[in-house]
Amino acid sequence: MDTAALRADIPACESCAYLNTGASGPSPRRVLDAVEEAQRAHEYEACSVGHYDAAADLREEARASLATHLGCRPADIALVASTGDGLSRIANAIEWEPGDRVVRTDLEHPSGVLPWRRQRDRGVEVVTLPCPDGRLPMDAYTEAVADARLVCLSSESWLHGTRLRIEEAVDIAHDAGALVVVDAVQTVGQHSVDVTEWGADAVCASGHKWLLGPWGAGFIYINPESLSEFQPRHIGSRSAVDPTGPGLDFKPDASRFEVSTTAVAPYAGLVEAIDIIESLGMDRIESRIENLTDRLKSRLDDRLKSPEAYESGLVAFEVDDAQGFVEHAKENDVVVRDIPSGDVRASVHAFNTDGDIDALLELL
C-alpha cells in the first residue's frame, strides 16, 4: 500500500481536507469492515464458537498485533477503552500514602491531569512542572522528581507538537526511585516506538488517532519488572487468576488491568489498522508527514507556534480568533481544531496531500 491508496480508502477524505488526526483519525474502509465483520460474527456464530471464546481469541490477536508494533510481549499489554481509561486505571492501581508526590508536566492532556488530582483525597501532592515551548527542562525536572512517587509524561506535546526526551526522563526518574507513566497517544502510529527502550513502568495509548483505528480500542503497556507496583482497584472477572475462588490473586501479567465483558469489535478494527500502518511503513509515514508539515510551516511565517524543524505532524499556529477560524475552516471543508493556548492546531498525517495543506493556507 502507498499513501494514495490509503487516502482513497478513507471516506472522510472524500468530503473535506481532514487535518485533525491528533484529535481523532479517520478510519479507512478496511478498518470499518473489520469492525462490522467481527461484531456480526460475534453475534451470529454464537452456536458454533461461543461469545466468550470468540472474544478471547480476538483479544489475544489484538495483544499480539500491538506487541509486535510496540516491541514488547503480548503478556505486557492490557486492553482498555482509551488512553484516559488507561491512565485512570494506573492511578487507581497504586497504594498511595499521605505525603506521596506526583510530578506531571504542564503539557498533559486533561486525561493526564485529572487522575492524579483525584488522589489529593488520599493526601497525595501533585506538582506541575512548566515546560516552556513544549520542552522538558531537564535540570528543573531532575530537581522536581527527586522525591516523587510517580511521574506522568507525554511522549509528545499535544499543544506544541514537540517530542520529549522520554528515555532520558525515565532514567532520571528511576534513579530517584519514582515510577513513570507515559501518555503516548500522539506518538503511536506516527513514529516508530519500542516501549522497552523507553523503560517506562507503564505506557498508555489508543488506536483512534494516528493508528487510524476505531474508538474504544485503547491499551496499556506494563513493564513486567514493574508489575508488582500495580494492584488495580477497578477489577472484574478477567483481573484475577481464579475469579470464583475465595481470595484475590491478580493475573501475573498486564491483563490484571482488564475487567469483564467489553466490546471486542473495536479491537478487530485496531488489528486491521495496525496492519495498514505497518504495510505503509513508519519510515514512509514520517517522511510524508515531514514533507507536508514543511510545506505548511514555510508559509505560516510569524504565525507558527510549533518548532520550525520537523518533529511531528502536529502544527500549532496563531490566529486572531481561534474558535472563529475553526468554524470558518469547517464551513470551507477544512477540519482543524483550537487548543487551550488560544491557537489553532493542524494535524498532518500520511494520507494528507499538498491540496489539503493549500486549502488550509488559503483561509489565512
N, C-alpha and C positions, 0 to 999 in steps of 0.2 A: 504493500500500500504506500502511496505517496500523499502529500498534503492536499493535492487537488481532489484525490479520491475521498479523502477524509471529509473535506468540505462538502462534496457532493452528497455525502451520506448523512449530513446534519440538516434536518428540516428547518431549524431556526434560521439558517444562513440563507434560506430562500426569500425571506421577507425583511431582513434587516442586516445592518452591519453590527454584529454582536461583539462587543468589546467589554464584556463583564464576566469573564470566566472566573476571576478572583472571587466573585460572589457565588456564582453557580454556573457550571459549564453546561452547554447544550449537548445532549446525548445524541450520538449517531443512531440511525435506524437499527443497526445491528444490536445495539445495546437494548433498545426498547423491545425489539423482537425477542431477545433472550429473556427479559423480564416477563413478558407475556407468556412465552412458552413455558417457563418454569412455574409460573402461577397456575397455568392451565393444567400442566402435568401433575402438579401437587394436588389439585382438586379432583382431576378426572381419573387418575390412576391409583386411587386410594386402595382399591381391592387388590391390585397386583403388587404394589410396592409398600404401601402404608405411609401415612403422612409423616410420621416421626422418623422413619428410616430414610425417606426421601430427603427430608430436611437435614438430617445428619450428614448424608452424603454430599449435599450441596454446600453445607458449611465447611466440610473438610476440603472440598475443591477450592472454595474461596480462600481458606487459610493457605493452602499450597500455592495458589497463584500469588497472593500477597507476599508470602515468604520469599518466593523467587524474585519478585520485583524489589523487595526491600533488603534482601541479602541476609535473611535470618531463617530460623526453623519454623515450620508450621505451628509447633507447640508454643512458640513465643507470641502468637497472635491471638487476640481476643476480638470477637466480632461484636460491635456495639452499633448504636444508631447514628452517631455523628461524632465529630471532633469534640464538641461541647459535652456530649454524653460521656465520652471517654475521660475528659479532664475532670468532670464531676465525680465519676466513679473512682478515679485515682485519689482525689481529695478526700473522699469518704472511706478510703481503704487504709488510712494511716492512723495509728494510735497516737493521736495528738496529746500533748501535755501542756498545761498552762506555762507560758513563757516561751514556747516554741516560736520560731520566726520563719516566715515565708518571704522570700525575695522574688519579686516579679519586676519586669520592666514596664515602662510606660508605652511599649509597643504592642501590648497584648490586646487581642480582641476581647470583648466582654466575656466570652466563654472562658477566657484565661484569667479573668479578674474575679468574677462572682463566686466561683467555688472556694477560693481562698478567703474572700471576705466573709463568707458564711462561717468559717472556722473561728472567727473572733469570739463567738459564743463560748468556745472552749478555752479561751484565754490565749489564742494564737495571735501574735503580732504580724501584720502584713506590711512589708516595706516596698515602696515603689521606687525603682531606680530610673532616673531620667536618662534617655538615650538620644542626645542631640543628633538631628539629621538622620535618625534611624540607625545610628552606630552604637555598639556596646562599648562604653568607656571602660577599658579593662582594669585600670588602676582603681577606679571607684567601684567597679564590680567586685574586684578581689576583696576590697575592704568590706563591702556590703554583705558578702556571703560568708564572712569569716566565722560567724556563729549561727548560721542559718540551719534549719532543719530540712528545708526544701527550697529549690529554685525552680521557677517556671519561666521558660524562654520560648519565643517563637523562632523558628529557623529562618524565617523571612518576614519582614515587616509588611503587614497588610496596608499600612499607611504610606510607606515610602518606597517599597519595592527593593529595599536593601536586604542583603543576605548576611546573616550573623555568623560569627566565628564559633560555631556550636562545639566543635571538638575541643577547642581550647577552653571555652567557657565551662564545659563539663569537667575537664581535668582540674580546673581551678576549684570548682565547687566540690568535687570529690576529695580533693586534698584538704578541704575544710570540713569534711565529714557530712556534707549535705547531699540529699537526693536531688536529681534533676529530671524534670518533666518537660518535654519539648512538644510544642504545637507545630506540627509540620504540614498543615493542610495547604499552605501556599507553596510548598516545595514538591511534594509527591505528585508526579505526573508532569512536572515542569522541568525538574532537574534530576539527574541520577542521584539515588540515595542508597547508601549502605548503612543501615541503622546501627550495625555492630561497630562500625568505625566511629560513629558519634560517641558511643559509650554511655549514652543516657540511660537512666533507670526505666523510663517509660517514654514512649513517643505516641502521640495521638494524631490521627488524621481522618480524612473521609474521602470517599470516591467521587463526590458530586461536583468537585471543582475541576482541577487540571487533569484528572484522570478521565473526565467526561462520563462518569458513571451516573447512576440514578441516586436520588435522595434515599436515605435510610440505610446506606452501606458504609458505616464508619468502622474504625478499627483501632486497636491499641497494640503496640509492641511493648512487651515487658522483657527487660533484660533478665535472663534466667538467674544471674547472680544476685539480683535484687528482689526476686520473687517473694522471699520471706518477709520483706518490708511491708507487703500489702495484704491486709486482712479485710476483704470487702464487707461493707455493711449492706450494700444493695445486692441481695443474693436470691437464688432460686434453685430449682432442681438441677440445673446444669453447673452450679457453682461447687457442688460437693461431690466427694468420692462416692458416698453412699447416702443419697438424699432421703432414703426411708429409714436409715439407721438412727440410733439414739443420740449419737454425737454429731459434731460438725467438723469434718475434716475437709479442708478446701482441696480442690483439684491441684495436683502438683505441677501445673503449668498455667499459662495465661488464661485458659478457659475458666478459671475461677471467677473472672470478671463477668462472665456471661450468666444470664439469669434463667430464663424459661422460654416459653413459646413466643417466638418473634417471627416477623415476616422474613422469609428467606429468598423470595424472588429478587429483591434488590441485589443480593449477592451474586445471582446468576448474571445480572447486568454488569456488576463490578468485574466479574471474571472476564466477560466479553470486552469490557472497556480496557482492562489491563492488556489483554491480547492485542487490541488495536494499537495502544500506545507503544507496546514493545515491537510490534511489526513495523511501526514507523521508525523506531529507534530514538533514544534520548539525544544522541548527537544531532540528528536531523531536526528534531523538535527545537532544541536550544539554538541551533544555527538559524532556523527560520524565525524564531522569536526575536533573536538579536537583530537580524536584518530589518524586521518590521518596526521594532522599537527605535532603531537608529533613524529610520525614515520619519517616525513621529517626532522624536526628540529634536531632530535637526531643524524642524520648523516651528517648534514651540518657543524658541528663544528664551526671553526672560520669564516666561510663564512656567517653565519646567521646574518642578519641585523635587523630583527624583534624581538620582545620580545621572550625570550625563553619559558616563560609560555604562555599558551593558552589565546588568546584574540579574534582571528578571523581566518578565512580561508585564509587571505592574508599573504603570507610569502615572504619577500624580502631577497635575498642573493647575495653575491658578486662573480663576476667572472672577469677574465681579460678583456674580450671584450663582453659587454652585447649584443650588436646588433648581433655580430657574433655567440654568443651562442644561441640566439633566432632562428636564421636562421638554425644553426646546429640541434637544437632540432626539428624544423619543418621538416627538412629532415628525421628525425628519428621518425616522427609521435608523437611528444610530443609538445603541444601547451602551451607556456608561453609568457610573454612579458617583454620588457625592460622598465624601468621607468626613469624619469629625473635625479634621483640621480646617474645614471650610473650603477645601479644594475639590477638584474632580479627579477621579481615578479611572483610567482606561486599563483594561486587562487584555493583553495581546497573546493569543495562542497560535499554534502552528497552522490551524485551519483558516486563520485570517489572511487577508490579501492586501496588496497595495491600495486597492479600491476602498477597502474598509477604512484604512488609515486616512486616505484623502477625503473620504466622506466626513470624517470627524474634523479634520483640519479646516474644511470649508465652512464649518459652523463657527469658527473662532474669529 
